[in-house]
Every structure is written in C-alpha cells, then in structure tokens.
Amino acid sequence: MKFRNSLLILLFIVFFVTFLAGCATVQPWERERLSDPYMMFDENPLDKGSQLHFLFIREGTEGGDGSQSGGCGCG
C-alpha cells in the first residue's frame, strides 16, 4: 500500500511537471514566427473555406441564417 501511494505521488509529480513545461507565454515579437505560412495546415485557406461552405450548404448542416429557409441554400 505504501508503494502504491508513493507511485501515485510520483506519477502526479511527473504529470504536473510535464503539464507546466507545456505552458509558455508567447511574446509579440515571437508570434511572427508562429504565423508563418509554413505553419498552416491548408495551402489555400480561402479555397478550403469555400469548399466547406459549399459542402455544408449541400448537406443542409449550415445555412438558413438570416432568412427563412431550410438550409439547402435556396433561401
């Protein structure tokens, strides 16, 4: 039982230290590096957004905001 308690405490300390190591404050001059286009997942975010918009309207999962319609895009 004593071994189990010490193991739990050790695991908690390791988890806590790992959690704190992941926290970092990013300074304004360091944000330029993070907003580099190479850090983007999509090559063309505008094209990806229009494709998703078309897909959502076609599925009926988006739309209907601003007018009385069923979300089919025929508004």
N, C-alpha and C positions, 0 to 999 in steps of 0.2 A: 504494500500500500504506500509506503514511504517512497519507493522507487517510482511508482505511478505519479504521485504528486510532484516529485522533482522533475519528472519527464514532462508533465503538463506545464509546469512553470518554465522550463527550458524552451518548450515549443512556443509558449506565449511570448517569451522574450525575443526569440528568433523572428516570429511573425511581426512583432511590434517594431523591431529594428528594421526589418525589411520594408514595412509599411512607411516608416519615417524616411527611409532612404529614397523612396519614390516621390516624395513631396519636394518640390523645388519651386522657388519663386523666379519667374522669368522677367528679366529686366526689359524695358522698352527697346534698348539697342540690341538685345538678343532675339527679339521677335522677328526681325528681318530675316534671319536665317531660317526660322521655322515657317515663314510664309513663302519660302522659295517654291517656284512652280514644280520643282522636282519632288516636293513633299506631297503633291496632290495625288489622289488615287485615280482620278479620271483625267484623261488627256484633254478633253474638251468639256468642261462642266456645263456650258450653255447647251451644247448638243445633248448631253446626258439629261439635263433638266427638261428639255422639250420632249425627248423620248419618254421620260417618265410621266410627264403631263399627258401626253397622248395615250399612254397605257392606262393611266388612272381614269381618264375620261371614258375610254373604251370599256374598261371593266365596270365602270359605274361606282368605283370606290372613292372618287373625288368629283367635285363639281356640284352644281346646284346652289352655290353660294352667290347671293346677290340677285337671283331671280327664281321664279317658281319653276323648277324643272326637276327631273328625276335623276340627274347626274349623268345622263347619256351624252351631254354636250350639245343637245339640240335646242336648248334654252329658250 
